[in-house]
Amino acid sequence: MAKWGEGDPRWIVEERPDATNVNNWHWTEKNACQWSKDKLNALLVGMILENDVAKCEILKIENCEGEAVANNRKGKLIFFYEWDLTLSWKGKLIGGAKEIEGTINIPNLSEENSVAEIEINVLLKKPSNEAIIVKDFLYHQGRSKIRDQLEKYIKDLKEEFSKGMILPKRDIENSSKPKLLSKESLKNVNNSENVRPVNVIQIDITKKVNKQLLLLQGAKDDESKSKIDTTTVVIDVVFQCSGEDFYNALTTPELVSAFTQQSVTFQTIKGGKFQLFDGNITGEFIELCPGKKIVQNWRTKQWPDWLYSTVTVTINQEEDHTKVRVALVGVPKSDEAITRQNWERYYFTPIKRTFGYGMLL
């Protein structure tokens, strides 16, 4: 028989008077499902998302399917969470009276994805011109705010919910925060031949440990998308022409080539691609309403490949002139001033000069 203090450390009980999970050796699990639902509800419901174009509010979580657990193995914590969320929202344009409704689907909130990789889909109940603008606002600016709240959920799951899971040992009652498993530790756990965990809910441990291992080994934590702070640029311009003339100036390849003084690539159809200024400007047409409105995805060559601004050109013909409002949603804040200047310099001024659409004196 081993002398006192020389036996298998799993069975040395003098370090805890109650002999509970000595040395934190056994695998213990804490169910975080209800806590997660309450936390997500508190973080998301009632959120107000707004700028100078639109204002939206998240009304409720219509669907919340999945699970979340925290596990303690040898004094290390491993977290598993996997949620499919559907949120309902309402909103309207600033200054508008029509209320717009829709849903937001988050199908892959899990430990397999970084916050920047979480998919957020914005859907409308009844599409309309106003609704599309509000949807674009939520897609380009609202999603980053929602990701911020999801990041808080993950942080609180790992810090707030897990408190008390690591039991103190002798002389370290005030030990520091528990650490997550390292890659090497995960390998050891996954290949361990130790006794099976006891007094815990049986789950597919191998599957979940492998998922965590793949996350640590192979997932690329691309946070650049969530780090770019965007804004909306709104420009009002008056032209001395009909609404149809101005619409044609922006959608007819020959006329666009005339005011840009360069050859252009242009497909003036819904879903059609365009390329201007030697490839410095590229995009795609989302909506075309002759003489009334143009909606397009638009970007400069200097922006990250994934970043597009949704540009809505609203054309209002008056008795003897045409008022044009251009709203660019999702422009990096660092490019706000230069974007405004370049639209004036490379679009509006050349159009007035080339076609004589400047105001009469």
N, C-alpha and C positions, 0 to 999 in steps of 0.2 A: 504494500500500500504506500502510496506517495506520502511524503511528509507534508506537514502543513505549509502551504504556500508554494509547493513544488508540483502540484497536479495540473491537469488540463485547465487553462484559464477560463474555459467556458463554464466550469463548475465551481470556481472559487467564489464563494458567496460573501466573504467578509467585507467586500468593497461596497455592498448595499445591504442595509439591515433587512429589507423586505425580500431580498433575493429575486427581484423582478428583472427578467431579461438581463442577466448578469453580463457586464461588459458590452451591452447592446449587441450580443452575438447573434441572436436569432433574428430572422426576417419578420418584421412586424409591419402591418399595413393599416393605414387610416383612410377611411372613405371620405372623399372630398366632394361628392356629387351635389348634395343639397347646399353645402357651403358655397360651391362654385355658382350654382344657379342664383343664390341670393346675392353673391358678389357681382356677377354679371348684370343682374337686374339693377343693382344700385349704381353701377358704373355707366350703364348705357341708357336706361330709361330716363327720359326728361332732358337728354342732351340737346342743347340748342346749337345749331350750326348756321352761321350767317356771314354774309359780306354785303357789299353795296349793290349786289344784283339780286340775291335771294336769301330767304330765311327758312330753315327747316327745324323740325323737332322730332326726336324719336319717341314714339308713343308707348310702345310695349314690345316685349319679346314674345312673339306669337308661337315660336317653336324652339325648344332647347333639348336636343337629343345628344346623348353621349355619356361620358364618364370621366371621373378624375380621382386619382388615388395618390397618396404619398407613402413611400416605403422606406423603412430603416433597415439597413443591412450592415452589420459590423460598424455601427456608428456613422455610416454614410447615408445620405438621403438620395432617393431616386424618385422622380415625379413622372407620372403618366397622366395626360389629359387629352381628350379628343372630343370636340364639340362641333355640332352642326346647328347654327343659329339662324333664325329668320326674325328680322325686326320689322315693325311697321312704322311708317313715318308720314308726316304731312308737311306741307310747305307752300310758299307762294313767292312770287317775284316782289321785290321791294317796290312799294307803290301800287301793286296790283291787288285785285280783289278776289281773283279766282283761286280757290284752294285746291292744291294738288296732293294726291296721295300715292303711296307706293310701298315697296318692301325692300329690305336689304338682306341679302343672303350671305352668310359666312360659313362655308362648308368645310373648312379645313383648319380650324383652330386646334392645333395639336403640337406636341413636343417635336414632331418631325419637321416643323416649319419655323423659320425665324419670323419675327414680327413683320418684317418687310415683305415676306413671302406669303403672308396670309391673304387669301383671295376674298375680295369684297365685291359683290355684284349688286348694282342698283337697278331696280325694276320699277316700272310705272303701272298703275292700275288702268288709267285712261290716257293714252298718248295725245299730246297736243303741242302746238308751238311753244306755249309757255312752259308746259311740262318738260319738254326736252331741254330747255335752258336750265330749269331747276335740277333735272337729273344730271346734266353735265357739271353743274356746280358741286353736287354731292360726290360725283365720281372723281373729280379732279382735286377738290379741297376737303370735302367732308370725310373721305376715306382716311386721310392722315390723322384726323382728330379721333376717329373710331379706333384706329390702330394704337393711338396713345392710350386709350382706355383699356384695350386688350392687353397691352404691355403692363399696365398697372395690375390687372388680374393675375397675370403670370408671376409678377414680382410678389404680390401678396400671398399667392399660393405657396411660394417657396420660402417666404419669410414669416408671414403672419400665421397661416394655417398650420405650418409644421412645428410651431413652438411646442416644446414638451415631448417631442418624439424621440429626441436623443436623451436618454436617462443619464444623469451625472454619476461618475464613479468616485472612488475615494480621493480626497484631496483636490478634486477638480469640480466641486459643486458649482463653481462660477465659471465654467468653461466657456470658450468662445463659441461663435455660431457654428452649427454643423456644416460640413463641407459636402459638395456634390461629388459623386464618384468620378474619379479620373478614368481615362481610357484604359489604363493598365488594370485598375481595380475592377472595372466592368468586365474585362476579359477574364480576370480571376474568378469573379462571381459566376460568370456564364459557364466557365469550365470546372467549377468547383465540384468536388465529390463529397462535400460535407453532408451531414444529415439534412433531411428536408426540413423546411420551416414548419413550426408547430403553432397551434392556436391562432391561425390566420385564415382568412378566406382564401380558398384555393383559386388561383388564376393562372393563366398561361404565362408563367414567369419568363421562360426562355424567349418567347415571342416578344415580350415587352422589353426585356433587357437588350435583345438584338436591335430593336427599334431605336433605343437610346444610344446604343453603340454606333449604329449607322449615322445617327444625327451628329454625334461627336466627331466621327471619322470623315464623313463625306459631305455633310451639308455645308454649303457656302453661305455665310451670314452676310448677305448683301443688304446693308442698312441704308444705302444711298438714297433709295426712293423715299423713305420716311424722313430723311434728314433735310430734303429740299423744301423750303418754305415757299409757298406760292401765293399769288394774289390775283386780282382781277383788274384789268386795264380797260377803262371805258373812254372812248373818244367820240365826240360829236362834231360833225362837219356839215357844211352847207355847200351844195353844188348848184350851178345855174344850168340845169338840164332836167329832163324828165326822169322819173324813177326807172323806166325801162332802159333809157340811155346809160344810166349809171350801172345798172345790173349787167348790161351787155359789156361794158368796159371791163368788168371783173371776171366775166365768164366766157367771152369769145376769144379764142387763142390768138387771132390776128390782132385784135385790139389790145390784148394784154402784151403781146410782143411789141406793139407800137409804143406804149407808154413806158415799158421797161427797157426798150431799145436793145432787146436780146431775144434769141429764139427761146421758146418755152415748150415744155411738155404738158399737155392739157387734155383731160377727159371730162368734159362738162356733163357728167351724169352722176346720179347717186352712187357712191362707192368709187367714183372715178378718181384717179391719182393726178396730182399736178406737181410740177417742179419749176421753180423760178430762180432767177439771178444766179445762174451757173451752179444750181444745186444747193445754194445756201438756204433756200426756202423750199420745203416739201410738205405735202399733206394729202388729204382726201376729202372729197365732198360728201357731207352727211345729208344735207337737205338743200334743195333748189326750188325756190318759189319765184318765178320770173317777175321782175319788177317790184318784188316785195321783200324777199329775204334770201340770204345765203348762209348756210351753216357748214363749217368745215373743221377738220382736225388740221392743225397748222403747227409747224415747228421750224426752228432755225438749226443750222448745221452744228452750232456750238453747244446745243443742249444735249443731255444724255439721250442715247438711242430710244429709250422707252418713253421719254417725256414729250407730250403733245399738249398744246393749248386748244381748247374748243373756241373757235371764233364765230360769233354770230353777227352778221351784217344786216341790220334792220333798215329798210328803205321806206321813207314816208314822203310821198310826193305832195307838195303844196300847190297853190294856185300858180305861182311863177318861179318856184325853185323846189329843190328836193333836200330834205334833211336826212342825214345818214348817221346812224349810231353803230359803232363797232365795239363789241364787248369781247375781250379775250380772257377766258377763264383758265386758270392754271399756269400763269406766267411766273417764273421764279422771281421772288422779290428783288433779287440783285439785278434783274434785267428789266425792271418796271419802267424806268426812265428811258433807257435806250430803245425798248420796244415801242413806246409811244412816239419817240423821235423818228424812228425808222419807218413807221407807218405814215407819218406826215411826209417824210423826205422821199420815200420810194414808191408810195402809193398815191396819196392825195394830191400832192403838189404836181407830180408828173401827169396825172389824169387831167387836172385843170389846165395845165400848160399845153398838153398834147391835143386835147379835144376842145379847148376853149370853154371849159365848164366852170371857170372862176366866176365869182360874184361880179356883177356889173357895178361900176362906180357911178 
